[in-house]
Amino acid sequence: MAAVIRLSRFGKRHHPTYRVVVADSRKARDGQCLEQLGFYDPNLKVAEVRFEFDRVMYWLGVGAQPSDTVRSLLKQQGIMALFHEKRAGRSIEGKTPVPLAPKAKKAKLSPKAKARLEAEKAAAAAPAAPAEG
């Protein structure tokens, strides 16, 4: 049996919440699971993510493969860094996962806004011509 750690969808229509579960890879997404490991709610301004650290470390240790989304959530929470330390043979006793700082989002400018900014920079950089009179 190939165990995977993945998201299982719950919640209302257009307002999903997810449980992080360990399941057999052959089972349906929302089907039978072996164990629930956490919770993920992406609908809040700052997404709520909770994991049972010791159980996640156990399942990763016995070979369960996280899905891409779960892997990124584990990375954000700092759990994957501790798992890699453990796999490298270093002791993680007494250490707790430290979540990564959220990245600041840059606003993307439209082509018109970019052109306007470049025109303003060019106008400011050009020397002012003396007035004739």
Buried (B, 14 or more C-beta within 10 A) or exposed (E): EEBBBBBBEEEEEEEBBBBBBBBEEEBEEEEEBBBEBBBBBBEEEEEEBEBBBEBBBBBBEEEBBBBEBBBEBBBBBBBBBBBEEBEEEEEBEEEEBEEEEEEEEEEEEEEEEEEEEEEEEEEEEEEEEEEEE
